[in-house]
Amino acid sequence: MEQAHPRAVESIRENTIDRVRQRLPHITNLQNFAIFLVVLGHCTPTNNWRLVPPFMMWLIKVIYSFHLPLFMFISGFLFMYSWRGRSIDYVDFIYKKIKRLLLPYLVFSTLAFLLKNAFSQYAIRKISFTLDSYLAGIFYPEDNPMINLWFLPTLFIIFLIAPFLKRVIENGRKAVLSLILLLILLLNSLKIIQIELLNISGAVYFLIFFYLGGIAGRYHEKLIMCKHYAFLAVSLMLLGVTNLIDFRLGVLAPLVGIAFSYSLSHFLGNSSVRAADYIDGYYYQIFLMSWFVQVFIRAFYRVGMLDYWPTVFLMLFGGLYIPVFVARLVQRKSPELKAVFGM
């Protein structure tokens, strides 16, 4: 049998993801909710917590307890669902992940490094304008001038072993799936892997949520049959309780937050908010560009031109919609730059 051309395979995969979104509206709901949490979590115009209202402090604490694990869960779900039943050309798969994740990571890290030094007086977390500082930000993502970009190399490291996880999830029995999960949890609890390069140790931690997302993608039909209304109420209550406890909870708070979000996405069903239609499909571009918009708006607060709550609103609105406007503009006017923006 003649082998399919790689571009044809990629086209099939993209069409498969489009069909996933059409058949599974709760995934669209979940992505909308996740990117909303990410942008809202970054709407902090000051690092002086005495100036932050108590409600906002509590809300940020809740959001940070699970918003990025939720994105890992979604990534695992879409990976497993879109590739299930089909073989993966590993070299081509990794090449596409380098292009989609590491190319934007390098470009936006460089841009953030230059801008942060040019406008250092408005930066919350200052960096030095040296080659060592630049390289440290690239290879050690927690030192990146645009700190939320650490997510990209972390996800890339996970994708290096994702094809293996696919075979395990597709062919493994429940006992095997449980054993793999226990092994991942054990790696985390014993802290065996402590490698900060490209946040490999962070990838080990987030592998839990990617793996669970893959299992959800494999068995989503059975999950749909579950009654989500009661689960939504229980997970919401547990989410509040876990975030009232003032000590590290490991994976408990993220798992409860993911359960709440997944239940909420089913609860919403086919309903949609018109304001969310504009950002649909541009979640990655929002993730890449919202920081720049929010830093620009934050500068007006720092010089006293905006009060706290108007700044939060503008950072939220601008962080969600301006990146989409830029992405659509690139698609129309400069399609050759699409890869730089993760498109």
C-alpha positions in Angstrom: 0.0 0.0 0.0 1.3 3.4 -0.9 2.3 5.5 2.1 0.4 8.7 2.7 2.3 11.9 2.2 3.3 13.6 5.5 1.3 16.8 4.6 -1.7 14.7 3.8 -1.4 12.9 7.2 -1.1 16.3 9.0 -4.2 17.5 7.1 -6.1 14.5 8.2 -5.0 15.1 11.8 -6.1 18.7 11.7 -9.4 17.7 10.2 -9.7 15.1 13.0 -9.2 17.8 15.6 -11.8 19.9 13.9 -14.3 17.0 14.1 -13.4 16.5 17.8 -14.4 20.1 18.5 -17.6 19.7 16.5 -18.6 16.4 18.2 -17.3 17.3 21.6 -18.4 20.8 22.5 -17.3 20.3 26.1 -13.7 20.4 24.8 -14.3 23.9 23.3 -15.8 24.9 26.6 -12.9 23.5 28.5 -10.4 25.4 26.3 -12.3 28.6 26.6 -12.4 28.3 30.4 -8.7 27.3 30.6 -7.4 30.3 28.6 -9.7 32.6 30.5 -8.1 31.4 33.7 -4.6 31.9 32.4 -5.2 35.5 31.3 -7.1 36.3 34.4 -4.4 34.8 36.6 -1.9 37.3 35.0 -4.1 40.3 35.7 -1.9 41.5 38.6 -0.8 45.1 38.0 1.4 45.2 41.1 3.7 42.9 43.1 2.8 44.7 46.3 0.2 42.3 47.7 -0.9 44.9 50.3 -2.5 46.8 47.4 -4.3 43.7 46.1 -7.9 43.3 47.3 -8.4 40.1 49.4 -10.9 38.7 46.9 -8.4 39.0 44.0 -5.7 37.4 46.1 -8.0 34.4 46.9 -9.0 34.2 43.2 -5.4 34.2 41.9 -4.5 31.5 44.5 -7.4 29.3 43.3 -6.5 29.8 39.6 -2.8 29.1 40.1 -3.7 25.9 41.9 -4.8 24.1 38.7 -4.9 26.3 35.5 -1.7 25.0 33.9 -2.3 21.4 35.0 -5.7 21.8 33.2 -3.9 22.9 30.0 -1.7 19.7 30.3 -4.9 17.6 30.7 -6.4 19.2 27.6 -3.2 18.6 25.6 -3.2 14.9 26.6 -6.9 14.6 25.8 -6.5 16.1 22.3 -3.3 14.2 21.6 -4.9 10.9 22.5 -8.2 11.5 20.8 -6.8 12.9 17.6 -4.2 10.1 17.2 -6.0 7.1 18.5 -6.2 4.1 16.2 -3.4 5.6 13.9 0.3 5.1 13.8 2.7 8.0 14.5 5.8 8.7 12.4 8.0 9.7 15.4 10.6 11.8 13.5 7.9 13.8 11.7 5.9 14.1 14.9 8.8 15.5 16.9 9.8 17.8 14.0 6.3 19.4 14.0 6.4 19.8 17.8 9.8 21.6 17.5 8.3 23.9 14.9 5.1 24.5 16.9 6.5 24.8 20.4 10.2 25.6 20.4 10.2 28.0 17.5 7.7 30.4 19.1 9.4 29.8 22.5 12.7 31.0 21.1 11.2 34.0 19.2 9.0 35.3 22.0 11.6 34.7 24.6 14.0 36.9 22.6 11.4 39.6 22.1 10.5 39.6 25.8 14.2 39.8 26.7 14.7 42.9 24.6 11.5 44.6 25.6 11.9 43.9 29.3 15.3 45.5 29.3 14.1 48.5 27.2 11.3 49.1 29.7 12.9 47.8 32.9 11.4 50.5 35.1 8.0 49.0 34.5 9.0 45.4 35.0 7.9 43.5 38.2 10.7 40.9 37.7 13.8 42.6 36.4 16.6 40.9 34.4 20.1 41.9 33.3 20.9 42.7 29.7 23.7 40.1 29.3 24.3 37.0 27.1 24.4 34.8 30.2 21.0 36.1 31.4 19.5 35.6 27.9 20.8 32.0 27.6 19.8 31.2 31.1 16.2 32.3 30.2 16.2 30.0 27.2 17.7 26.9 28.7 16.2 27.3 32.2 12.6 28.3 31.6 11.9 29.5 35.1 14.4 32.3 34.5 12.8 33.2 31.2 11.9 37.0 31.0 8.4 35.9 30.0 8.1 33.4 32.7 4.8 31.8 31.5 6.7 30.5 28.5 8.2 27.7 30.6 5.1 25.8 29.7 6.3 25.3 26.1 9.6 23.4 26.6 7.9 21.5 29.4 5.1 20.3 27.0 7.8 19.5 24.4 9.6 17.2 26.8 6.3 15.4 27.5 5.6 15.0 23.8 9.0 13.2 23.4 7.4 10.2 25.2 3.8 10.8 24.2 3.8 8.2 21.4 4.9 5.6 24.0 2.1 6.7 26.3 -0.4 6.4 23.4 0.5 2.7 23.0 0.1 2.1 26.7 -3.2 3.9 26.9 -4.6 2.2 23.8 -3.5 -1.3 24.5 -3.0 -1.4 28.3 -5.6 -2.9 30.7 -6.9 -0.9 33.6 -4.3 -2.5 35.9 -1.5 -1.5 33.6 -2.8 2.1 33.3 -3.1 2.3 37.1 0.5 1.0 37.5 1.9 3.6 35.1 0.1 6.3 37.0 1.5 5.1 40.3 5.0 5.0 38.8 4.6 8.6 37.7 3.3 9.6 41.1 6.2 7.8 42.7 8.7 9.7 40.6 7.3 12.9 41.8 7.0 12.0 45.5 10.6 10.7 45.6 11.9 13.6 43.5 14.2 11.2 41.7 14.6 13.5 38.6 15.8 17.0 39.6 16.9 18.5 36.2 16.2 22.1 35.7 17.4 22.2 32.1 14.4 22.9 29.9 12.3 22.2 33.1 12.7 18.4 32.8 11.8 18.0 36.5 8.7 20.1 35.9 7.8 17.9 32.9 7.8 14.9 35.2 5.3 16.6 37.5 3.0 17.7 34.7 3.2 14.3 33.0 0.6 13.2 35.6 -2.0 15.5 34.1 -1.1 14.9 30.5 -1.4 11.2 31.1 -4.8 11.5 32.8 -5.9 13.7 29.9 -4.9 11.0 27.5 -6.9 8.4 29.4 -9.9 10.7 29.3 -9.5 11.1 25.6 -9.4 7.3 25.2 -12.4 6.6 27.4 -14.3 9.9 26.8 -17.5 8.0 25.7 -17.8 6.5 29.1 -17.0 9.8 30.9 -19.9 11.4 28.9 -22.3 8.9 30.4 -21.4 10.0 33.9 -23.7 12.4 35.8 -21.7 15.6 35.9 -24.1 17.8 37.8 -23.5 16.3 41.2 -19.8 16.0 40.4 -19.7 19.6 39.5 -21.1 20.6 42.9 -18.8 18.3 44.9 -15.7 19.3 43.0 -16.5 23.0 43.4 -16.8 22.5 47.2 -13.6 20.5 47.3 -11.8 23.1 45.3 -12.7 25.8 47.8 -11.7 23.6 50.7 -8.3 22.6 49.3 -7.4 26.3 48.6 -8.3 27.3 52.1 -5.7 25.0 53.5 -2.4 26.8 53.8 0.1 24.1 52.9 1.3 22.3 49.8 -1.3 19.8 48.5 0.8 18.1 45.8 -1.5 17.0 43.0 -4.8 17.1 45.1 -5.8 20.7 44.3 -4.9 20.5 40.6 -6.9 17.2 40.2 -9.9 18.7 42.0 -9.7 21.8 39.8 -9.5 19.7 36.6 -12.5 17.6 37.8 -14.4 20.8 38.4 -13.5 22.2 35.0 -14.3 19.0 33.1 -17.6 18.7 34.9 -18.4 22.4 34.2 -17.6 21.9 30.5 -20.2 19.1 30.3 -22.7 21.1 32.3 -22.5 23.9 29.8 -23.1 21.4 27.0 -23.8 23.0 23.6 -24.3 26.5 25.0 -21.7 29.1 24.1 -20.9 32.6 25.0 -20.8 34.8 21.9 -17.8 36.7 23.4 -15.9 33.3 23.4 -16.6 32.6 19.7 -14.0 35.2 18.7 -11.2 33.5 20.6 -12.2 30.0 19.5 -9.2 28.3 18.0 -6.7 31.0 19.0 -5.8 29.7 22.5 -2.2 29.2 21.8 -1.8 32.7 20.2 -3.4 34.2 23.3 -1.0 32.3 25.5 2.0 33.6 23.5 1.0 37.2 23.1 -1.2 38.2 26.1 1.8 38.9 28.3 3.0 41.7 26.0 -0.5 43.3 26.0 -0.8 43.0 29.8 2.7 44.5 30.4 1.8 47.5 28.3 -1.4 48.1 30.2 0.3 47.6 33.5 2.7 50.4 32.7 -0.3 52.9 32.9 -1.1 51.6 36.4 2.5 51.9 37.5 2.7 55.6 36.5 -0.7 56.3 38.2 -2.8 56.8 35.1 -5.1 53.9 35.9 -6.7 52.6 39.1 -6.5 48.9 40.2 -9.8 47.5 38.9 -9.9 49.4 35.5 -6.3 48.0 35.0 -7.5 44.4 35.8 -10.4 44.8 33.4 -8.2 46.1 30.6 -5.6 43.5 31.2 -8.2 40.8 31.0 -10.0 42.2 27.9 -6.8 43.1 26.1 -5.1 39.9 27.0 -7.9 37.9 25.5 -8.8 39.8 22.4 -5.8 41.8 21.1 -3.7 38.6 20.5 -6.5 37.1 18.4 -6.7 40.3 16.4 -3.0 40.1 15.7 -3.2 36.4 14.9 -6.0 37.0 12.4 -4.0 39.9 10.9 -1.0 37.7 10.4 -3.1 35.0 8.7 -4.5 37.6 6.2 -1.5 39.8 5.6 1.7 37.8 6.4 0.9 34.0 6.3 4.6 33.3 5.9 4.9 34.3 9.6 2.3 31.9 10.9 4.8 29.4 12.2 6.4 32.1 14.4 3.0 32.6 16.1 2.3 28.8 16.5 -0.2 28.6 13.6 
